[in-house]
């Protein structure tokens, strides 16, 4: 009996001890299912709360918010709750007691609950984390890097420390989520060497991760966007994983991915088609302002008119519920699709006007640009926007911000510009890159033209600013020592100021860096030379050499950009045949993986150079390919859509004329007729002059026809027929076209297609074309590829082609009517004079 009592006594003590040791506060927190219950537990147990309790409570508050849709979150209510202040005070007092994982989790949760980064709690948590940084596991380091990004500390020494740790421990990171999060956070600090190492590691981890986790490839794409590095193999791998998960993506994720792709100029036909279908499926469920805005922005630009109309009607119903940033997003989407829905525009403008105090400087600039390009008529709103832009500009010191504000401000009518604006712009130009300098010069040129005193003389304030812009541009180029950085700044640059002030210095700089040209920057440099229309044999020879040497390293889709300047500018390097051969061998195995529109552009580029790879031609003119192209064109922006259709027609024409053995049918008759009807039918004063002179040289205006439409729809500026003795023959019917005094071409009652008279034996049909400056390279009289292709095709059609370059016709030597007539006679009858 005694033994039994002892056992019972011992069991009683153990039971009592167990209930005492059990953490009752933690158990109460565990069963909480809402924020109020958490705060209730905190309020009742203030004196008992340990660091673990505080960590648990704060983490639960964020978890509850995280699980709610964006529009249903109540962060503001949580922040204002008295017990939230209790948690903040306790957390700050117990920082030293937190372990590493708890420390970072606490910081992360408080920032997600919108505690100000300048709050002493956040600053002390960050300081403590910095002290422990070297011992953090990679998961905590990754989460901490997000916290720094939330506080805009991407360029801080602390982020530099994290970057160094990642560099040293990169090979040990085996979790794609951890790596991709770190990549985004430290993207502004990575060197080219570390960039390549991160890309390689990410490439490996994407192959080993769960393919259903689409956020990892999305973060990789975001990293590539941040560092402005369009690395195609990795982009295509990410795109493939994202495509496999398309049915799991909501409108927000699709909108984000499309924005990233656009920034990287990465076109994926498969993604756009799949995204379009998925977004159409989400229309019925996207009824709240948040999800609808994301849907509208992503779907409207690539939707049919019927779907656009439906989206606009829904937007009209939801407009009053939109917040400031949703209204901005809708306005920009409306500008992109060039909407003319005035009721919707008025509603969106009202929402914007109510929230003007909420917008940041760049957002006001975006609003102004969108409404201006929509030609929205609201002088009162534009006056307010202009005043806000000026106010922001006078206070701004960020070069990119000053540049954007300046550019948008220059769009708006302004009788006189405040001197403080010029002064602010002048104060930041020394910090601007080449693209920003070019943008500012464009704005200044507008201000000069709009200034009332411009008629008398250019105001000195503008002259000084333009001189500063010129000096800064030249100095930036002269001090540049990295080709990749220069090409990045030149990527979108264009316009009169660059062509007149900087293009020569730019070419000097590029030639100075010629030894840095390699397979990684060949496509970028080739695109730049094509875009500025500048023939530079030394640079192009180097491009050809490096492309031939490392063609296997160049992505197959980049062969298009690589070949572009050689075709467009009509330049044949010493190794021209080898260059074209290796590029064709590089892309041919991958023909079916090209985006359809890009394959058309590539084939047209080769056609201009008189190159028609049979496998490429047969692929493009197959029924399957043309069907896929049609589907893709529906998703492309209007300008790219029209350009691709035009290039397909021109390619079809070139193949029919130059490669009849391929038996490709001509199927663009109706398309060309529609183009013909849309043409403005205006000829230049020079062409009118040539028309008159030709009539005199040929013995009568009835011996020359104007704007003659040939088979396959080329338009010859003028046409005449010479017999076998090179004597002009009058047409049996008068021309169906006449030129009025105003330069308008008037079509007769007959078809726009030229009725070709039968030629007498030995006679020849002559096409006379005036070549303006667009037919030549900017820096020389070297004729471009398209002008030569046109000549080649007209000759196949049976014409003898006479080309009149603008620089010959407008030269000092040809300054009298007699000189012009002699010039025409010499070119028209050169066979007679040479015999």
C-alpha positions, 0 to 999 in steps of 0.5 A: 500500500505504501509503495502504491501511495508513493507511485501515485504521489510521483505521478501526481507531481509529474502531471502537475509539473507537465501542466506548469511547464506547458506554454499556455500562451503559445497554445492560445496563439496556436488556436487563433484564427483571426487577428483580433484573437491574436491581439486578445491573447497579447493583451491578456498576457503582456507580462508573460510574453517571451521573445518566442511569443512575440515572434509567433504573434507577429508572424501570424498577423502577417500570415492572416493578411497574406492569405487574403486577397489584396483588396481585403487586407486590413494592414492599416487596422492592424497598425493602429491596434494598441496591441500592435504597438505592444508587440513592436515595443516588446520586439525592440526590447528583446532583439538580443534574445532572438536567434538568427532565423527569428530575427530575420522573420520578425523584420520581414513580417514587420515590413510586410505590415508596413512599419516604416523603415525609419522606425527605430524597431526596423533600424535596430533589427537591420543593425543586429542582422548586419552584425550576424550576417556572415553566419546566416544560413542562405535561406535567412540571407535571402529573406533579409535581402528582400527586407533591404530591397523593401527599404530601397537599400539595393545599393547599400554597403550591406547589400554589397556584403550580401553580394560578396557572401553569395559570390563565395558560397554560390556553389552551395546554394541548391534551392532555386527559390533562395537563389532567384530571390537573392539574384533580384535583390543584388542585381544592381551590384553584380559584376559581369563575372558574377552575373555569368556565374549566377546565370549558370547556377540558375540554369542548373537549378531550374532543371532540378526544381519542381517544374510547377513552381513558376515563380522561380523562372519568373524571378530569373526573368526579372533578374535578367530585366534588372541587369538588362541582359537578354540571355536567350537560352535561359529566357527560353528555358524560363518561358518553357516552364512558365508555359507549362504552368499557364493554367495556374497563372492569374491575370496579375502574374501574366501581366508581370511576365508580359511586362518583363518580356517586353522590357527584354524585347523577348517575343514568344509567340507560344506564350502570347497565344497561351496568355491570350487564351488564359486571360480570356478565360479569366474575364468572367472571374475578374470582377474586382478593381485589382484583378480587372485592372491586371486583366485589362492591361494584359489582354486589351492590347492583343484582344479582338475589337469585340473583346476590347469593347467588352473590356472597356464597358466593364472598365466604365462600370468599375471606374469609380472604384479604381484607386489612383494607380489602377486608374493610371494603369488603365489610362496607359492601356487605353493609350496603347490601344488608342481607345476613342471611348470618350465616356471611359476616358472622362471617368478615368480622368476624373479618378486621376484628377481626384488622386493627383496628390497621391502620385509620384513624379514619374507617375504624373509624367506617365499620366500626362503622356498617356492623356496627351497621346490619347489627344484627350481634351481637358485644358483644366486637367492639363494645366494642373498636370503641367504645374505639378510637373514643373513643381516636381522638376524644380525639386528633383535631383535624380537624372532619370526623373528630371529627364522624364519630367523634361521630356513630358513637359515639352509635349505640352503647349507653353508660351514661356518656360520658367527659368528655374526649369532650365536651371534645374535641367542644367544642374543635372545634365553632367550626371546624365547618360547618352540616352538622357542627354539625347532626350533632353536635347529633343525637349530643348529643341521643342522649347526653342521652337515654341519660344515667342522670341525664337523668330528673332534669335535663340534665347541665350538660356537655351544656347547655353544648355545646348552647349552643355549637352554637347560638351557632356555628350562628347566627354562621356564618349571620350571617357568611356572604356567599356563597349557594353555600357556604351551600347546600352546607352546607345540602344534607343538613341536617335534624332537630329541632335545625336546625328548632328552632334554625336554620331561622329564621336560615337563612331570614333569611340566604337572604333577605339573599342574595336578589340572589345567586339565579341560574340556577346555584343555583335548582335547589339552593335549590328542593330545599332549600325543598322538603326543609325544607317551608318556604314562603317567598314572597319566595324562591320568587318570586325563584326563579320570576323567575330560572327564567323569565329564564334557563330556556335556561341551566338544564339540562333535567333540573333543571326537576324540582327547580326546579318541586318547591317550587311543586308540593309546597308548593302555591305559585303565584307571580304568574308561575305559568302562565309558570313552568310553561310555560317549564319544559315547553317546556324539557324537552319536546324532551329527554323521551327523554334523561331517566332513566326514574325522573326522568321519572316523578318530574317528571310526578308533580310536574306532576300534583300541580299539576294539569298534564298535558303530553300529550307527557310523559304519552304517553311515560311510558305507552308500552310502550317507556318502561315496559319501560326503566323496569322495567329501570332499577328493577332497578338502583336502591336499594330506597328509590328503587325503591319511591318511583318505583313509588309515584309511577308508580301515583299518576301513573297514577291522576291521569291516569285521573281527570283526563285520561280523554281520554288513554285511559291504562289503569289498570294498578295494581290488583294493586299497590294491593291488595298495598300495602293488605295491607302497611298497618299498619291503625293509626289515631291516637287523634285519628282514633278520637276523630273516629270516635266523635264522627261516630257521635254526630253522625250518629245511630249508628255504623252511619251512618259507615264507617272507612278506606274504600277508594275506586275507584283506591285512595284511603283516606277516613278516614271515609265517610257518606251524606247524603240530599237533605235532608242527613240521614244514611243508615244503611248497608245492611250493617255496615262491614267495618272496626272500630277496636279500643280499641288503634287497630287497624283490623280488616278484615272477611271481605269484600274490602278494596275498599269495596262502594259502595252505590247512592245514592238520588236527590239523596243525596251521599257524604261523605268526612271526612279528618283532615289531620295536620301532614304535610299543611301547610307547617312554618311555616304553615297553608298546605295542601300540594299532595298534600292538595289533589290528593287532595281534587280526586280524591275530588271527581271520584269523586263525594264531597263532601270534608270536611277536618279540619286538625289545628290546628283540631281540637286548638285551644283553641276545640275543647276540649270534646265539644260543641265538637267535635260542633258543629264536625263538624255545621257542616262536614258540614251546612254546605249546610243551614245556609247555605240 
